[in-house]
Amino acid sequence: MPVGHPNNLVQRGRVYYFRRAVPYTLWDRVGRRELKASLKTTELAIAKLRCRKFSNRFEQLIETRSD
């Protein structure tokens, strides 16, 4: 992937996806090892913005689940 892409941004075909590993300590509570979601866009600029929002929300969820 070219420089400048967020680590959690993945392109499948033309569509971009958010993809992030769930911390090992939370696998049982979350029920999966990885979270994936379509960003529903083929445009890189929009995908970067949506990926950032997903990443921020993911961090919030991880913090609340870790308590």
Secondary structure, DSSP 4 states (H G I P E B T S, - for coil): --TT--TTEEEETTEEEEEEEPPGGGHHHHSSSEEEEE---S-HHHHHHHHHHHHHHHHHHHHHHH-
